[in-house]
Amino acid sequence: MPDVLREIVEHKRSELERAKSAVPPHELQRRLADAPAVRGFAAALAAHGPVALIAEVKRASPSAGLIRGDIDPVAVGQTYERCGAACLSVLTDEKFFQGTLDDLVRVRQAVSVPVLRKDFLIDRYQVLEARVAGADCVLLIAECLDNCRLRELYFYASELGMDALVEIYDAENLERVLELEPAIVGINNRDLRTFATDLDHTLELAPRAAARTILVSESGIRTSDDVARLRAAGVRAILVGETLMRAGNVAATIADLLGPVPAAGVRATDIHSTDVPSTGVPTALEPHAPD
C-alpha cells in the first residue's frame, strides 16, 4: 500500500471507531428503512454512450491541495446533471478531501441521477452508512482491501441494492477484481506513490478488462482528445473531478469532453468564463440567471 494510502486508511480506522460510538451499528441498521430507493448506477452508465460521465464534487485532494473551497455541493451537482452527467461522485472524506457525508445526503436529495460515495471504505459499517445516506454506489479500492475484505464489502453492497465501482491502480490487482465479475471497474491513472498521472495507464490495462465490464477511467482526463483515446481503447465511462471543479464554464467543458449533449435549462453562456478570477479558480459553479 502506498504511504499516502496507508496514512489515509489508518486515519479511517480511528474515524470508524468514532462513528460507531456516535451511531452504533444497530441504530444505523434501523435507519436503513428510511433510505431512499436505489437508482441504478451501472445501468445509468450503460445508457449514456458512447462514453458516460461521472462528474465529481470535490473540494480538495492530497495531490492538488485546495481545488475549490467555496462551493455549494448541491448547486454543483445540479449543474453537472443539467449539463449531461450520467452519474455523480461525491467525496465524503473530510480530513484529506474536505468533503462530508452530509454533502452526499444533500446532493442526492437534489438530483435525479445516481450518486457514488467516493471515500476509502474498509468496513461494512461504511457501506451501510453510504446506503443510509442515499448512495446508489460505493467505491471499493483494491489497494486498500485484501481479497476477503474486498469480496465481503462488494457483496454486502449488492445485498443493500447498491452497485460498487471497484478501482485498481496496480496491474496485479486487476485479475482478482475481475474474478468478482463486477459490473463496473475503475482504473485510476494516478499513482498514489508519486501522485504522477498518466492516461496511458488505462490504455495499457484496458485490453484485459474492457470486454468484461463497464470500464471507467479515472483521473487526469482534461480534453476531448483524452476521451477519444480512451473510447478507442474500450473505455465506457470517465470519472472527472478536478478538471470540472476548476472550469470557468462547466457546460462548455463537459460539451468539449463528451461532445454536445442535451442540457435542459443550461446554455453554454449560463456559467460565465468571467466567473474565473485572476487566480484561475472559479468563484461559483452554479448557473447565473440569464442576463
C-alpha positions in Angstrom: 0.0 0.0 0.0 1.5 3.4 -1.0 2.4 5.6 2.0 -0.3 8.2 1.5 -2.9 5.4 1.1 -1.6 3.8 4.3 -1.9 7.1 6.1 -5.5 7.6 4.9 -6.5 4.1 5.9 -5.0 4.4 9.3 -7.0 7.6 9.8 -10.1 5.8 8.6 -9.8 3.2 11.3 -9.8 5.8 14.0 -12.6 7.7 12.3 -14.6 4.5 12.0 -14.3 3.9 15.8 -15.7 7.4 16.5 -18.5 6.9 14.0 -19.6 3.6 15.6 -19.6 5.2 19.0 -21.7 8.1 17.9 -24.2 6.0 15.9 -24.0 2.3 16.8 -24.4 -0.3 14.0 -27.8 -1.4 15.2 -29.0 2.2 15.1 -27.6 2.6 11.6 -29.4 -0.6 10.6 -32.6 0.8 11.9 -32.3 3.9 9.8 -31.9 1.8 6.7 -35.7 1.5 6.4 -35.9 5.3 5.7 -33.2 5.3 3.0 -34.4 6.4 -0.5 -34.8 3.8 -3.2 -31.6 2.8 -5.1 -31.0 4.3 -8.5 -29.1 2.0 -10.8 -25.5 3.4 -11.2 -24.2 0.8 -13.7 -27.5 1.0 -15.7 -27.1 4.8 -16.0 -23.6 4.4 -17.3 -24.6 1.8 -19.8 -27.5 4.0 -21.0 -25.2 7.0 -21.7 -23.0 6.3 -24.6 -20.6 6.2 -26.1 -18.7 7.5 -23.1 -20.6 8.3 -19.9 -19.5 11.0 -17.5 -19.3 10.5 -13.7 -18.9 14.2 -12.6 -17.3 14.7 -9.2 -18.0 17.1 -6.4 -14.5 17.7 -5.0 -13.1 20.5 -2.8 -9.5 19.3 -2.4 -7.2 16.3 -2.6 -3.8 15.3 -1.2 -2.2 15.8 -4.6 -3.8 19.1 -5.7 -4.4 20.7 -2.3 -7.4 23.0 -2.1 -9.1 22.9 -5.5 -12.1 24.9 -4.6 -13.3 25.5 -1.1 -16.2 27.9 -1.6 -18.6 25.6 -3.3 -22.3 24.8 -2.7 -22.3 21.0 -3.4 -26.0 21.0 -4.3 -25.5 23.7 -6.9 -22.5 21.9 -8.3 -24.4 18.6 -8.5 -27.4 20.2 -10.1 -25.2 21.9 -12.7 -23.5 18.6 -13.5 -26.8 16.9 -14.0 -28.2 19.6 -16.3 -25.0 19.5 -18.3 -25.4 15.8 -19.1 -23.6 13.8 -16.4 -24.8 10.2 -16.3 -23.9 9.9 -12.6 -22.3 12.0 -9.8 -19.5 11.2 -7.4 -19.4 13.0 -4.1 -16.2 13.0 -1.9 -17.2 12.3 1.7 -13.7 12.1 3.2 -13.2 15.1 5.5 -9.5 15.1 6.5 -7.9 14.7 3.1 -10.6 15.9 0.7 -12.7 18.3 2.8 -15.9 16.5 2.0 -18.6 15.3 4.3 -21.3 12.6 4.3 -23.8 15.4 4.5 -22.6 16.6 1.1 -23.7 13.3 -0.3 -27.1 13.4 1.5 -27.9 16.9 0.2 -26.7 16.3 -3.4 -28.6 13.0 -3.6 -31.8 14.7 -2.5 -31.4 17.5 -5.1 -30.7 15.4 -8.3 -32.3 12.6 -10.1 -29.1 10.8 -11.3 -27.4 8.1 -9.3 -24.7 9.1 -6.8 -21.5 7.4 -5.8 -20.0 7.7 -2.3 -16.3 8.4 -3.0 -14.3 7.5 0.1 -11.9 4.9 1.5 -14.2 2.1 2.6 -12.7 -0.6 4.8 -15.6 -1.8 6.8 -19.2 -2.9 6.4 -20.3 -0.1 8.6 -19.2 2.5 6.0 -21.1 0.6 3.2 -24.3 0.6 5.4 -23.6 4.3 6.2 -23.4 5.1 2.5 -26.8 3.4 1.8 -28.5 5.2 4.7 -27.2 8.5 3.3 -28.7 7.7 -0.1 -25.7 6.5 -2.0 -26.5 4.3 -5.1 -22.9 3.1 -5.5 -19.8 2.8 -3.4 -16.1 3.0 -4.3 -14.0 0.0 -3.3 -10.3 0.5 -3.8 -8.5 -2.8 -4.3 -5.2 -1.5 -2.9 -6.9 -0.9 0.4 -8.5 -4.3 0.7 -7.3 -7.9 0.8 -9.3 -10.5 -1.1 -11.6 -11.4 1.8 -12.5 -7.9 2.7 -12.9 -6.9 -0.9 -15.4 -9.7 -1.5 -17.2 -9.0 1.8 -17.8 -5.3 1.0 -18.6 -6.0 -2.6 -21.3 -8.5 -1.9 -22.6 -6.5 1.1 -23.1 -3.5 -1.1 -25.0 -5.8 -3.5 -27.2 -7.1 -0.6 -28.1 -3.4 0.1 -29.1 -2.9 -3.6 -26.1 -0.8 -4.5 -23.5 -1.1 -7.2 -19.8 -0.9 -6.5 -17.2 0.8 -8.6 -14.2 -1.4 -7.9 -11.0 0.6 -8.5 -7.4 -0.5 -9.1 -4.1 1.1 -9.9 -1.7 -1.7 -9.6 -1.9 -4.1 -12.6 -1.5 -7.1 -10.4 -4.9 -6.3 -8.7 -6.9 -6.4 -11.9 -7.4 -10.1 -12.2 -8.6 -10.5 -8.6 -11.0 -7.7 -9.1 -12.3 -9.2 -12.4 -12.9 -12.5 -10.6 -15.8 -10.8 -8.8 -17.4 -10.3 -12.2 -18.2 -6.7 -11.2 -20.5 -4.5 -13.4 -18.1 -1.6 -13.1 -14.3 -1.5 -12.8 -12.3 1.8 -12.5 -8.7 2.3 -13.4 -7.0 5.1 -11.6 -4.5 6.9 -13.7 -2.9 8.5 -10.6 -0.1 6.6 -8.9 -0.6 7.3 -5.2 3.1 6.6 -4.5 4.3 9.6 -6.6 1.0 11.4 -7.5 2.1 11.3 -11.1 -0.9 10.9 -13.5 -0.6 9.1 -16.8 -3.6 8.4 -19.1 -1.6 5.6 -20.7 -2.1 3.6 -17.6 -5.7 3.0 -18.6 -4.8 2.3 -22.2 -2.3 -0.3 -21.1 -4.7 -2.2 -18.9 -7.9 -1.7 -21.0 -7.4 -4.7 -23.3 -7.6 -7.0 -20.2 -10.9 -5.6 -18.9 -12.9 -3.7 -21.4 -14.8 -6.7 -22.8 -15.7 -7.9 -19.3 -17.1 -4.9 -17.5 -18.1 -1.3 -17.8 -14.6 0.2 -17.7 -14.1 3.6 -16.1 -11.0 5.7 -16.5 -10.3 8.0 -13.5 -8.0 11.0 -13.1 -6.1 13.2 -15.5 -8.8 13.5 -18.1 -8.8 17.0 -19.4 -9.6 17.2 -23.2 -11.8 15.7 -25.9 -8.6 14.1 -27.3 -8.1 12.3 -24.0 -11.7 11.0 -24.2 -11.3 9.9 -27.8 -8.2 7.9 -26.9 -10.0 6.2 -24.0 -13.1 5.4 -26.1 -11.0 3.8 -28.8 -9.5 1.5 -26.1 -12.9 0.4 -25.0 -13.5 2.7 -22.0 -17.2 3.3 -21.5 -17.1 5.9 -18.7 -14.9 8.6 -17.3 -14.7 10.0 -13.8 -13.7 13.7 -13.8 -13.3 15.9 -10.8 -10.5 18.5 -10.8 -11.0 19.5 -14.5 -14.6 20.3 -13.8 -14.1 21.9 -10.4 -11.5 24.3 -11.9 -13.6 25.1 -15.0 -14.9 28.6 -15.6 -17.6 27.2 -17.9 -18.8 23.8 -16.8 -21.3 23.4 -19.6 -18.6 24.1 -22.3 -16.1 21.9 -20.6 -18.5 18.9 -20.4 -19.5 19.6 -24.0 -15.9 19.6 -25.1 -15.2 16.3 -23.2 -18.3 14.4 -24.5 -19.5 16.4 -27.5 -22.7 18.4 -27.4 -25.4 16.9 -25.1 -28.9 17.9 -24.3 -28.6 20.1 -21.2 -32.1 21.1 -20.1 -32.2 24.6 -18.8 -28.4 25.3 -19.3 -26.8 27.3 -22.1 -23.1 27.4 -22.6 -23.3 31.0 -21.5 -25.1 30.2 -18.3 -21.8 29.6 -16.5 -19.6 32.5 -17.5 -15.9 32.4 -18.1 -15.9 35.7 -16.2 -16.5 33.6 -13.0 -12.8 32.9 -13.1 -10.8 35.5 -11.1 -7.1 36.2 -11.6 -6.2 33.1 -9.6 -7.7 30.9 -12.3 -10.1 29.3 -9.8 -13.8 30.0 -10.4 -15.8 31.5 -7.7 -19.1 29.6 -8.3 -20.3 26.6 -10.3 -24.0 27.3 -10.2 -25.5 28.8 -13.3 -26.2 32.6 -13.3 -29.6 33.9 -14.0 -29.9 34.8 -17.7 -28.7 38.4 -18.4 
